Amino acid sequence: MDTTKDFKMDEIQAIEARHSVRRFTKKPVEGSVRKQLEDAVCQANEEAGLHIQLVCDEPNAFTSLLARYGKFDKVENYIALVGPKSRDLDELCGYFGERLVLLAQRLGLNTCWVGGTFSRRKTACEIAKGEKLVAVIALGYGISDGVSSKSKMLSELCNTHGLAMPDWFKRGMEAAMLAPTALNQQHFIFTLGRDREEVICQSTGGPFSNVDLGIVEYHFEVASGHKVSGSAVERLRSRG
Ligand SMILES: Cc1cc2nc3c(=O)[nH]c(=O)nc-3n(C[C@H](O)[C@H](O)[C@H](O)COP(=O)(O)O)c2cc1C
């Protein structure tokens, strides 16, 4: 299958173009676009031991008052972020979920992370014993591409010990600043080690802050080409 024809942009362009979109058209997610999302979900599950599920043509999770209050309309497709309970689950869902968000954006779809304003009970996914539904990602063809959100200043979101910032670190930070976070709280801080090589990222608290942590780490790694140390993904990779 020729999949390259489906890509509208590269991953960095997707970081720049992505905004939360909560209202969708009735156009179904189908054909090779759907197949690529399904394959990417399988790959994430294999890599991270998660139980992420793509649910299509299912309106019930977003028909409650809560969802309408959250300004959602015609959400009939979503990704359910499910996995075995562990201290790293939220962060892994953030990291691998955002990888799927950027793929969806590259395929011409729009998305919105949703932790609160949907019906967990009506979400059509399988949650096995010992697993948890962390959040969902609504997706589809949006009625618009959304708008930019206000961001904190770069200096509020990182610490370089007063030293000049390497270009790669700045690129990573700019991408992290464009990342979605719950309530747009941006409760994270990246620290560049005194060796000018090691980077760590910490959450400063708040609802879904570990999911946010995984999301911003993914943006940082894509744009900077540098891995974040001490992350859930690093622990996953070190276990082989
Ligand atoms: C973990 C997480 C949970 C979220 N939960 C909700 C939600 O329950 N309802 C909602 O309308 N938006 C939700 N959002 C979307 C954020 O409000 C949005 O990402 C933020 O305001 C920044 O806007 P942007 O995504 O357009 O950059 C959530 C985002 C994240 C990352």
Ligand as a Chemical Component Dictionary entry (heavy atoms), coordinates in Angstrom:
data_LIG
# 
_chem_comp.id                   LIG 
_chem_comp.type                 NON-POLYMER 
_chem_comp.pdbx_formal_charge   0 
_chem_comp.three_letter_code    LIG 
# 
loop_
_chem_comp_atom.comp_id 
_chem_comp_atom.atom_id 
_chem_comp_atom.alt_atom_id 
_chem_comp_atom.type_symbol 
_chem_comp_atom.charge 
_chem_comp_atom.model_Cartn_x 
_chem_comp_atom.model_Cartn_y 
_chem_comp_atom.model_Cartn_z 
_chem_comp_atom.pdbx_ordinal 
LIG C1  C1  C 0 -4.117  15.172 29.488 1  
LIG C2  C2  C 0 -5.080  16.161 28.881 2  
LIG C3  C3  C 0 -6.403  16.161 29.269 3  
LIG C4  C4  C 0 -7.320  17.069 28.670 4  
LIG N1  N1  N 0 -8.654  17.013 29.040 5  
LIG C5  C5  C 0 -9.546  17.812 28.413 6  
LIG C6  C6  C 0 -10.933 17.715 28.727 7  
LIG O1  O1  O 0 -11.364 16.920 29.569 8  
LIG N2  N2  N 0 -11.815 18.501 28.040 9  
LIG C7  C7  C 0 -11.383 19.405 27.087 10 
LIG O2  O2  O 0 -12.227 20.083 26.500 11 
LIG N3  N3  N 0 -10.053 19.522 26.776 12 
LIG C8  C8  C 0 -9.129  18.757 27.408 13 
LIG N4  N4  N 0 -7.786  18.848 27.083 14 
LIG C9  C9  C 0 -7.328  19.783 26.037 15 
LIG C10 C10 C 0 -6.625  20.994 26.625 16 
LIG O3  O3  O 0 -7.580  21.864 27.203 17 
LIG C11 C11 C 0 -5.790  21.698 25.529 18 
LIG O4  O4  O 0 -4.817  20.825 25.060 19 
LIG C12 C12 C 0 -5.132  22.963 26.050 20 
LIG O5  O5  O 0 -6.104  23.936 26.377 21 
LIG C13 C13 C 0 -4.154  23.571 25.039 22 
LIG O6  O6  O 0 -4.791  23.853 23.813 23 
LIG P1  P1  P 0 -4.231  23.231 22.447 24 
LIG O7  O7  O 0 -4.327  21.739 22.567 25 
LIG O8  O8  O 0 -5.145  23.797 21.387 26 
LIG O9  O9  O 0 -2.801  23.673 22.276 27 
LIG C14 C14 C 0 -6.861  18.000 27.686 28 
LIG C15 C15 C 0 -5.504  17.984 27.328 29 
LIG C16 C16 C 0 -4.626  17.088 27.903 30 
LIG C17 C17 C 0 -3.200  17.065 27.465 31 
# 
loop_
_chem_comp_bond.comp_id 
_chem_comp_bond.atom_id_1 
_chem_comp_bond.atom_id_2 
_chem_comp_bond.value_order 
_chem_comp_bond.pdbx_ordinal 
LIG C1  C2  SING 1  
LIG C2  C3  SING 2  
LIG C2  C16 DOUB 3  
LIG C3  C4  DOUB 4  
LIG C4  N1  SING 5  
LIG C4  C14 SING 6  
LIG N1  C5  DOUB 7  
LIG C5  C6  SING 8  
LIG C5  C8  SING 9  
LIG C6  O1  DOUB 10 
LIG C6  N2  SING 11 
LIG N2  C7  SING 12 
LIG C7  O2  DOUB 13 
LIG C7  N3  SING 14 
LIG N3  C8  DOUB 15 
LIG C8  N4  SING 16 
LIG N4  C9  SING 17 
LIG N4  C14 SING 18 
LIG C9  C10 SING 19 
LIG C10 O3  SING 20 
LIG C10 C11 SING 21 
LIG C11 O4  SING 22 
LIG C11 C12 SING 23 
LIG C12 O5  SING 24 
LIG C12 C13 SING 25 
LIG C13 O6  SING 26 
LIG O6  P1  SING 27 
LIG P1  O7  DOUB 28 
LIG P1  O8  SING 29 
LIG P1  O9  SING 30 
LIG C14 C15 DOUB 31 
LIG C15 C16 SING 32 
LIG C16 C17 SING 33 
# 
